[in-house]
Amino acid sequence: MAYATVEQLTDELGYAPNNAQKLLDRASRDIDRVLMCSNYNTADSAVLTALQQATLEQVAWRLECGDVNGIRHDVQSGVASGPGAGSVTLSRTGNPIGAATSGTPFLGDQAWTVLQQAGLTGQAPYTYLGG
């Protein structure tokens, strides 16, 4: 179940993509993936608002990247897509062949920031105790 509605997405983007519900479902799974081992209260309205806003930001980011279907491979470097996807070039500059790519994230910065500011990413704020 998506954390946001098609109506909310339409308000956020100013239009409704043809596959809006699918995009919201996939973006919600992206959010779930980031929060897989996090503990949070799903009855807390601030948490629900953060999940909703992060989902909307994730859809917007995917669309901005040209990923109109919400599928990760379209924005992941090293994975061929499109009509000329007949070959992939592998090199040893950077990550070893077969290693996970770290250059292209699967979660947009704005979605991550929303989750982080809500305290859902497992990074507690700290106080500087300098001398």
Phi and psi in degrees as GROMACS dihedral restraints (atoms count N, CA, C in turn):
[ dihedral_restraints ]
;  ai    aj    ak    al  type     phi  dphi    fc
    3     4     5     6     1   -74.1    20    10
    4     5     6     7     1   149.6    20    10
    6     7     8     9     1   -81.4    20    10
    7     8     9    10     1   -10.5    20    10
    9    10    11    12     1  -135.5    20    10
   10    11    12    13     1   161.6    20    10
   12    13    14    15     1  -102.0    20    10
   13    14    15    16     1   164.3    20    10
   15    16    17    18     1   -60.9    20    10
   16    17    18    19     1   -39.1    20    10
   18    19    20    21     1   -61.5    20    10
   19    20    21    22     1   -42.7    20    10
   21    22    23    24     1   -65.2    20    10
   22    23    24    25     1   -39.3    20    10
   24    25    26    27     1   -64.7    20    10
   25    26    27    28     1   -41.7    20    10
   27    28    29    30     1   -60.6    20    10
   28    29    30    31     1   -42.6    20    10
   30    31    32    33     1   -63.6    20    10
   31    32    33    34     1   -40.3    20    10
   33    34    35    36     1   -68.1    20    10
   34    35    36    37     1   -45.7    20    10
   36    37    38    39     1   -88.3    20    10
   37    38    39    40     1   -24.8    20    10
   39    40    41    42     1    89.0    20    10
   40    41    42    43     1     2.6    20    10
   42    43    44    45     1  -161.2    20    10
   43    44    45    46     1   165.0    20    10
   45    46    47    48     1  -110.2    20    10
   46    47    48    49     1   115.7    20    10
   48    49    50    51     1   -61.2    20    10
   49    50    51    52     1   152.2    20    10
   51    52    53    54     1   -55.9    20    10
   52    53    54    55     1   -36.5    20    10
   54    55    56    57     1  -109.6    20    10
   55    56    57    58     1    41.1    20    10
   57    58    59    60     1   -55.2    20    10
   58    59    60    61     1   -45.0    20    10
   60    61    62    63     1   -64.2    20    10
   61    62    63    64     1   -40.7    20    10
   63    64    65    66     1   -63.4    20    10
   64    65    66    67     1   -41.6    20    10
   66    67    68    69     1   -62.4    20    10
   67    68    69    70     1   -41.9    20    10
   69    70    71    72     1   -65.8    20    10
   70    71    72    73     1   -41.0    20    10
   72    73    74    75     1   -62.0    20    10
   73    74    75    76     1   -46.0    20    10
   75    76    77    78     1   -68.1    20    10
   76    77    78    79     1   -39.9    20    10
   78    79    80    81     1   -64.6    20    10
   79    80    81    82     1   -37.4    20    10
   81    82    83    84     1   -64.7    20    10
   82    83    84    85     1   -37.2    20    10
   84    85    86    87     1   -66.2    20    10
   85    86    87    88     1   -36.3    20    10
   87    88    89    90     1   -60.6    20    10
   88    89    90    91     1   -43.7    20    10
   90    91    92    93     1   -63.5    20    10
   91    92    93    94     1   -45.5    20    10
   93    94    95    96     1   -58.1    20    10
   94    95    96    97     1   -38.7    20    10
   96    97    98    99     1   -61.9    20    10
   97    98    99   100     1   -41.9    20    10
   99   100   101   102     1   -67.9    20    10
  100   101   102   103     1   -34.0    20    10
  102   103   104   105     1  -100.1    20    10
  103   104   105   106     1    16.9    20    10
  105   106   107   108     1   -49.4    20    10
  106   107   108   109     1   -43.1    20    10
  108   109   110   111     1  -109.1    20    10
  109   110   111   112     1    14.7    20    10
  111   112   113   114     1   -82.6    20    10
  112   113   114   115     1   149.3    20    10
  114   115   116   117     1  -107.9    20    10
  115   116   117   118     1   124.7    20    10
  117   118   119   120     1  -153.8    20    10
  118   119   120   121     1   158.2    20    10
  120   121   122   123     1   -92.0    20    10
  121   122   123   124     1   109.2    20    10
  123   124   125   126     1   -73.3    20    10
  124   125   126   127     1    -4.3    20    10
  126   127   128   129     1   -93.8    20    10
  127   128   129   130     1    -7.5    20    10
  129   130   131   132     1   -79.8    20    10
  130   131   132   133     1   122.7    20    10
  132   133   134   135     1   -63.2    20    10
  133   134   135   136     1   -32.0    20    10
  135   136   137   138     1   -67.3    20    10
  136   137   138   139     1   -37.8    20    10
  138   139   140   141     1   -66.5    20    10
  139   140   141   142     1   -45.9    20    10
  141   142   143   144     1   -61.6    20    10
  142   143   144   145     1   -40.0    20    10
  144   145   146   147     1   -64.3    20    10
  145   146   147   148     1   -41.7    20    10
  147   148   149   150     1   -64.4    20    10
  148   149   150   151     1   -42.7    20    10
  150   151   152   153     1   -62.9    20    10
  151   152   153   154     1   -42.0    20    10
  153   154   155   156     1   -63.2    20    10
  154   155   156   157     1   -50.0    20    10
  156   157   158   159     1   -65.1    20    10
  157   158   159   160     1   -40.0    20    10
  159   160   161   162     1   -64.2    20    10
  160   161   162   163     1   -37.9    20    10
  162   163   164   165     1   -64.3    20    10
  163   164   165   166     1   -44.7    20    10
  165   166   167   168     1   -62.9    20    10
  166   167   168   169     1   -40.9    20    10
  168   169   170   171     1   -65.8    20    10
  169   170   171   172     1   -36.5    20    10
  171   172   173   174     1   -65.5    20    10
  172   173   174   175     1   -43.9    20    10
  174   175   176   177     1   -61.1    20    10
  175   176   177   178     1   -46.6    20    10
  177   178   179   180     1   -60.0    20    10
  178   179   180   181     1   -41.1    20    10
  180   181   182   183     1   -64.9    20    10
  181   182   183   184     1   -46.2    20    10
  183   184   185   186     1   -60.8    20    10
  184   185   186   187     1   -42.9    20    10
  186   187   188   189     1   -63.9    20    10
  187   188   189   190     1   -41.2    20    10
  189   190   191   192     1   -62.3    20    10
  190   191   192   193     1   -33.0    20    10
  192   193   194   195     1   -77.9    20    10
  193   194   195   196     1    -3.8    20    10
  195   196   197   198     1    88.4    20    10
  196   197   198   199     1     9.5    20    10
  198   199   200   201     1   -91.4    20    10
  199   200   201   202     1    84.9    20    10
  201   202   203   204     1   -76.8    20    10
  202   203   204   205     1    -7.7    20    10
  204   205   206   207     1  -108.3    20    10
  205   206   207   208     1    -6.3    20    10
  207   208   209   210     1    72.3    20    10
  208   209   210   211     1    26.8    20    10
  210   211   212   213     1  -106.5    20    10
  211   212   213   214     1   128.2    20    10
  213   214   215   216     1   -55.4    20    10
  214   215   216   217     1   -39.7    20    10
  216   217   218   219     1   -59.6    20    10
  217   218   219   220     1   -23.3    20    10
  219   220   221   222     1   -68.8    20    10
  220   221   222   223     1   -20.9    20    10
  222   223   224   225     1  -116.1    20    10
  223   224   225   226     1     0.7    20    10
  225   226   227   228     1   -87.5    20    10
  226   227   228   229     1   124.1    20    10
  228   229   230   231     1   -66.9    20    10
  229   230   231   232     1   149.6    20    10
  231   232   233   234     1    88.6    20    10
  232   233   234   235     1    -5.6    20    10
  234   235   236   237     1  -112.5    20    10
  235   236   237   238     1   121.3    20    10
  237   238   239   240     1   -71.2    20    10
  238   239   240   241     1   145.7    20    10
  240   241   242   243     1  -153.4    20    10
  241   242   243   244     1   164.6    20    10
  243   244   245   246     1    88.4    20    10
  244   245   246   247     1  -176.4    20    10
  246   247   248   249     1   -65.1    20    10
  247   248   249   250     1   -27.6    20    10
  249   250   251   252     1   -97.6    20    10
  250   251   252   253     1    31.1    20    10
  252   253   254   255     1   -84.4    20    10
  253   254   255   256     1    29.0    20    10
  255   256   257   258     1   -77.4    20    10
  256   257   258   259     1   -14.8    20    10
  258   259   260   261     1  -146.2    20    10
  259   260   261   262     1   157.2    20    10
  261   262   263   264     1  -129.7    20    10
  262   263   264   265     1   133.8    20    10
  264   265   266   267     1   -97.5    20    10
  265   266   267   268     1   125.2    20    10
  267   268   269   270     1  -108.2    20    10
  268   269   270   271     1   139.1    20    10
  270   271   272   273     1  -141.4    20    10
  271   272   273   274     1   170.0    20    10
  273   274   275   276     1  -108.8    20    10
  274   275   276   277     1    21.3    20    10
  276   277   278   279     1   -90.5    20    10
  277   278   279   280     1   116.0    20    10
  279   280   281   282     1    97.5    20    10
  280   281   282   283     1  -127.4    20    10
  282   283   284   285     1   -70.1    20    10
  283   284   285   286     1   144.6    20    10
  285   286   287   288     1   -63.0    20    10
  286   287   288   289     1   154.8    20    10
  288   289   290   291     1   -58.5    20    10
  289   290   291   292     1   131.7    20    10
  291   292   293   294     1    92.9    20    10
  292   293   294   295     1   -12.5    20    10
  294   295   296   297     1   -77.3    20    10
  295   296   297   298     1   157.8    20    10
  297   298   299   300     1   -66.0    20    10
  298   299   300   301     1   142.3    20    10
  300   301   302   303     1   -81.0    20    10
  301   302   303   304     1   137.1    20    10
  303   304   305   306     1  -114.7    20    10
  304   305   306   307     1    -7.0    20    10
  306   307   308   309     1   -71.7    20    10
  307   308   309   310     1   -31.4    20    10
  309   310   311   312     1  -116.1    20    10
  310   311   312   313     1   113.7    20    10
  312   313   314   315     1   -74.3    20    10
  313   314   315   316     1   159.5    20    10
  315   316   317   318     1   -96.2    20    10
  316   317   318   319     1    -6.3    20    10
  318   319   320   321     1  -124.3    20    10
  319   320   321   322     1   130.5    20    10
  321   322   323   324     1   -66.8    20    10
  322   323   324   325     1   152.2    20    10
  324   325   326   327     1   -57.6    20    10
  325   326   327   328     1   -42.3    20    10
  327   328   329   330     1   -66.2    20    10
  328   329   330   331     1   -39.5    20    10
  330   331   332   333     1   -63.1    20    10
  331   332   333   334     1   -44.8    20    10
  333   334   335   336     1   -61.8    20    10
  334   335   336   337     1   -43.2    20    10
  336   337   338   339     1   -62.1    20    10
  337   338   339   340     1   -41.5    20    10
  339   340   341   342     1   -59.3    20    10
  340   341   342   343     1   -46.8    20    10
  342   343   344   345     1   -65.4    20    10
  343   344   345   346     1   -40.8    20    10
  345   346   347   348     1   -64.9    20    10
  346   347   348   349     1   -44.6    20    10
  348   349   350   351     1   -66.2    20    10
  349   350   351   352     1   -25.7    20    10
  351   352   353   354     1   -84.0    20    10
  352   353   354   355     1    -2.6    20    10
  354   355   356   357     1    77.7    20    10
  355   356   357   358     1    23.6    20    10
  357   358   359   360     1   -97.0    20    10
  358   359   360   361     1    -5.3    20    10
  360   361   362   363     1   -94.0    20    10
  361   362   363   364     1     4.1    20    10
  363   364   365   366     1    82.2    20    10
  364   365   366   367     1     8.2    20    10
  366   367   368   369     1  -107.7    20    10
  367   368   369   370     1   102.1    20    10
  369   370   371   372     1   -75.6    20    10
  370   371   372   373     1   145.4    20    10
  372   373   374   375     1   -66.5    20    10
  373   374   375   376     1   151.7    20    10
  375   376   377   378     1  -127.0    20    10
  376   377   378   379     1   158.4    20    10
  378   379   380   381     1  -106.4    20    10
  379   380   381   382     1   132.0    20    10
  381   382   383   384     1   -74.0    20    10
  382   383   384   385     1   124.0    20    10
  384   385   386   387     1  -113.6    20    10
  385   386   387   388     1    38.0    20    10
  387   388   389   390     1   -60.4    20    10
  388   389   390   391     1   163.3    20    10
